[in-house]
Amino acid sequence: MFLDASTCIADIRRPTFRHQWNEFPATNPEQTLERLKDATIVITNKVLLRREVLEQLPRLKMVAVAATGTDNVDIECCRDRGIVVSNIRDYSVHTVPEHVFMLMLALRRNLLSFHAEVRNGAWQAAEQFCLFSHPVNDLYGSTLGIIGRGAIGKAVEQIALAFGMKVLFAEHKAVSDIRPGYTAFDSVLQDSDVITLHLPLNAQTRHLIGAAEFALMQTHTLLINTARGGLVDEAALMDALRNARIGGAGFDVLGKEPPVDGNPLLELNLPNFILTPHIAWSGRAAMQTLADQLIDNIEAFVAGSPRNRVA
């Protein structure tokens, strides 16, 4: 049972074992229990599977998450009930880093401001061949702080090194014993020209970046978030941007998606803030890799050798 099939724009092959396949483009919370009452395997990308639902599904044996993040699934409940949870891994190691650098370059080189001035006729009215109305900063020679050293964080590092950037990987927050190859969390905030987040959202990482962390950053520092909106305190981000506490931000995620009830960041009309609608992961090649791995995970489970297990 695929609860939100419209979230995966790819050719999804059917499993090779005997089965009944049902899918829905989307599923509302009030529809989840009824649709899953007879299911043994459920596929979900973002549909919530909380304890109150899972405990009413005695036939359910596997949750196949069509994403890397599993914060929409009650993992502890699945462990308690012996439900296998598998996720997708390393499928977006090219598409997300490319999005990161798109945001980074646009902000470092003031793309939005220059684009607006060309549209408003400022270049046409210039007395010389170019405009110097906004600073243009190179990535070369700057320092990139990466919080999260998984496959995507490492891929971002590779691109950064190709640009000639210095890379710092942040140690866990509030940890004094710094591992080789890592830098103290606060030092990364203080020393980086750009900071990018690549870690899951859980109880320990929620609001990892808040007012205290923004206060440690340099006034020109950029914050990039293509991971999960809840990693950053959005009110603190608003305050930091409006008061020029940081140099800018590029976000592909919000705390609640879609933002049907609105979000102040949607109305933030600043040239140093870019918000895209959770599309960093959605390169067509990446989504096909996701779809293929999703079915591989299900077939491995049915064969008795679950892979990519979270629970």
N, C-alpha and C positions, 0 to 999 in steps of 0.2 A: 504494500500500500504506500504510494507516494503522495504525501499530503500537500505538497506545494511544488508540483512539477514545473510550473511556469518560471521558477527561479533558476532553472538550468536550461540554457539555450544550446542544446547539443543533440546529437543523435545517440539516444540511450538504447543500447542493445538489450534484449531480454535475456534473463539468466538461462543457462542451458538445462537446468534441472526442471522437473515438472512443477508447474506452479500456476496460480491464478494471479494475474497482474491487474491491479486497479490503481488509477491515479486521478488526482484532482488538481486543477491549476492552482488553487489556493484553498486553505481551510481556516475557518474562523474558530476561535476557542470553543464556542458552544457546539461546534460540529465535530470536534476531535474525537470525543469518546464514542459517539455513534458510528463514525467511520472506521474506528479501529477495533470494534468489539469482537470481530472474528479474525483479526490479523495475527499472524505469527511473526512477520517481519514488517517493520515500518521504516519508510524513508522520510526524513525531514531535513529541510535546510534551516528554516527559522521558526517553524511552528513549535510552540511550547509544549513540552511533555513533562508535566510536573507530577509530583507524588500522588495527588488526588485523582489524577487520570490513570497513571500507571498501575495503581493498586486495584483498579477495576478492569484490568486487562489480563486475565489469567492465562490466555493463550500466547501472549506476546513473548517472543524468545530473543528478538534482536532489534536494536535500533541502529539503522544505518544513516549516519549523519552525512548529508551531502555538502559538507563544508569542513573546515579545519576546526573552527570554534565549536564548542559543545555547551556553551553557557545556557542554551535553551532547553537542555535536557537535565533532569534531576539524576545526576550520576550516582549519588549515594543510594537513592531508591533502587536504581537498576542493579547496583551491586547487591543490595539486600534481597532482591527478588531473582537474582541469577540471570538477569537480562544482559546479553552482550551488547556493548556499544562500540561501534567502530567509526572512525572519522576518515577524512581525506587528508593526505599529507603531501607536501612538496609540489602540488600541482601549479601553484601560482608563483613559483620562484623567479619567473621572468616578468610576468605582467605586473605584479605589485611593485617590484623595484623600479620598473620603468615609470609607473605612475608617481612613485616617490620623487624621482628625479624630474619629472615634468613639473610637479608642484614646486620643488626646490629651485629649479632654474627660473621658473616664472617669477618667483618671489625675489630671488637674489638679483635678477636683472630688471625688476620693475616692469614686467611685461604688461600687466593690466593698465598701469598708468600711462605708459607710452602708447598702447593701443587706443586708449580713450583720447589722448591728445591728438593723434592722427585723425580720428573720427571727428574731433571737434575743430579741426583746421589749424592747430597750432604749428604743425610742421610746414604747412603750406604758407604760413605767414612768417616763417623764420627768416632772419637776415643772413643765415649761413646754411650750409648743407646738412647740418644735423642739429638735434636738440640736446641740451645738457640739463634738462629740467628735473631729472631724477638721477640718483646715483646708480651706477651699474657695478655690481660686485661679482667677481669671478668665484667659481667653486675652487679653482686651483689654489692651493696654499691654505685653504680654510680648514677648520676642524669639524668633523661630523661625529656627534655622539649617537650611538645606537643602543637603544634599550631593548634587549631581546636578541639572543644569539642562536636562534633556530635557523632553518634553511633560508628563510626570507632575509633575516638580518645578515647572514653571511653573504647572500647574493647582493644585498645593498652595499656591503663592504667592498666587494669586488669592483663594482661600478665606481664607487667613491675613489678607490685607489687608482683606477684608470683616469679619473679626472684630476689626480694629483692632490687629493684631500688627505689629511691626517685623520685616522679613525680611532675612536675610543669606544670600547664596549663597556657598558655600565655594569658594575656589580649590583647585586640585590640591594634594595633600599635598606638603610640602617644596619648594614653589615660591616663590621670592622675588620674581619679577616678577608683580605682581598685576594682572590685567586689569580694565578699567573695569567696574563693576557687580558685582565679586566682592570678597570679604574673605578675608584670609589664613586658611588652614585652621585653624591653632591658635587664632587669634582667634575664629573661629566657635565652636569648642569651649568657649572660656573665657567668651564673652559671651552664649551662648544659654540661654534657659530650657527650650526644647525643641529637639531635633535630630532630623531625619528623613532617612532614607537613600533615595535614588532613583537608583541607578547599577548598571551590570551587574557581574557577578562575573567577574573574570579574574585573571591572575597579579599584576597591579599593585594590584588592589583587595581581594584576599583578606586578611582580618584587618586591614582598614583601621582598624577601631576595636579597640584592645586596651588593656592595662593602662596604658600611657603616655598614651593618649588619655582614658581615664576619669579619670586623675589631673588632667587639665587642666579637666575639667568642674566646674561648681558642684555643691554637694551637693544642690541641689533640681532639677537638670536632668533632664529626661525624654529617653530615647532611643527613637525609633520606627523599626522596620525592617519594611517591607513589600516589600523588594526581594529579597535573597538572604541566606540564613543565614550563608554563608561570609564575608560582609562584616565580621562581628563575631566576635572571639575569644570563644567561649561560656564558657570557663573564666574569662576576665577579667570577663565580664558577671556570672557567678554571684558572683564575689568582690566586685564593685562593689555589687551589690544586697544581699548579705548583710551587708556592712560599711558600708552607708549611704553609700557613696562618691558615689552619684548618687541622685536622687529617685525614680526608677522607670523602667520600660521597658514598651513595648508591641510585641510581635513577632508577625508572621504567618508567619514562616519559621524553619526550622532548617537546620543544616549538612547533615544527612542526612534525606531525606524519602522515604517515611514513616519515622518513627523506630521501625522494627520491633525494633531492638536497644536501645531505650530511649534516654533522654537526660536528664541531670540537671535540665534546665530543665522537663521534664514534672512533676517532683516538687517544684518550687519553689513552695511555698504561701505566697506573700506578697501582701498586698493592693495593693502597688504594682508588681506584675508581671502582665501580661495576655498570654497566648499563644493565638492562634487558628490553625486548621489550614490555612494557606495558601489563604485564601478571599478575600483583598482584591480579587483580579482577577475574581472569579467572578460578578459581577452578571449577571443573565440578558441584559440588553441588550448588555452588553460581550461576553459569549460569542457572541452572535449576530453581532456585528460582527466578532469574531475569525474565526468560521466563514466568513463571506462573504469576508473579505479573504484567507483561506487559499486558497480556490478561485480568487479573482482572481489571486493570485500564480502558481498553477499554470497557469492559462490564459494568463497573460502570458508565462510561460516557453515553453510550447508554441508560442505565436505568434511566438516569436523576439525578444521584448522583455522580458527578465526585470526584475522590479521588487523593491524592498525587499531588494536583494542585500547579503548579508554576505560572500559569497565567490562 
